[in-house]
Amino acid sequence: MDIDLTYSGLAALGSGLAVIGAGLGIGKIGSSAMDAIARQPEASNKIQNTMIIASALIEGAALFGIVTTLLAVFK
C-alpha cells in the first residue's frame, strides 16, 4: 500500500468529519436561537448577535481542521 494514498484517505476523512461537525454545531445553534427568539422576541437582537459569533467560531474551528488535513497531505 502506498503511504501517500493512505495520508490522502485519512486527510479526506478528517476534512469530512470537520465539515460534518461544523454543520451539526451550526444547526444546533440555529435551532436553539430560533427557540429562544420564539420565547422572548424582545431579545432577538442580542440572541442573533450571539448566534452569529458562535457560528463564526465553529466555522473557524472547522477551517483549522480542514487546513490541518490538507497540510498532512501536502507536507
C-alpha positions in Angstrom: 0.0 0.0 0.0 1.3 3.4 -0.9 1.9 5.7 2.1 0.8 8.8 0.2 -2.5 7.2 -0.7 -3.1 6.4 3.0 -2.4 10.0 4.0 -4.8 11.3 1.3 -7.5 9.0 2.5 -7.1 9.9 6.1 -7.0 13.6 5.2 -10.3 13.2 3.3 -11.8 11.5 6.3 -10.6 14.3 8.6 -11.9 17.0 6.4 -15.2 15.3 6.1 -15.5 14.9 9.9 -14.6 18.6 10.4 -17.3 19.7 7.9 -20.0 17.4 9.4 -19.2 18.5 12.9 -19.4 22.2 11.9 -22.7 21.6 10.2 -24.2 19.9 13.2 -22.9 22.6 15.5 -24.3 25.4 13.4 -27.6 23.6 13.0 -27.9 23.2 16.8 -27.1 26.9 17.4 -29.7 28.0 14.8 -32.3 25.7 16.3 -31.7 26.9 19.8 -31.6 30.5 18.7 -35.0 30.2 17.0 -36.5 28.6 20.1 -35.1 31.4 22.3 -36.4 34.1 19.9 -39.8 32.4 19.9 -39.9 32.6 23.7 -38.5 36.1 24.0 -39.0 38.1 20.8 -37.8 41.3 22.5 -34.3 39.8 23.0 -34.0 38.8 19.3 -31.1 41.2 18.5 -29.0 40.0 21.4 -29.7 36.4 20.6 -28.9 36.9 16.9 -25.6 38.6 17.6 -24.6 35.8 20.0 -25.6 33.2 17.4 -23.5 34.8 14.7 -20.4 35.0 16.9 -20.8 31.3 17.9 -21.3 30.2 14.3 -18.2 32.1 13.2 -16.1 30.4 16.0 -17.4 27.0 14.9 -16.6 27.7 11.2 -13.1 28.8 12.3 -12.5 25.6 14.1 -13.7 23.6 11.1 -11.4 25.6 8.8 -8.5 24.8 11.1 -9.4 21.1 10.8 -9.5 21.2 7.1 -6.2 23.1 6.8 -4.6 20.6 9.1 -5.7 17.7 7.0 -4.5 19.5 3.8 -1.2 20.1 5.4 -0.9 16.4 6.2 -1.4 15.6 2.5 0.9 18.2 1.0 3.7 18.0 3.6 
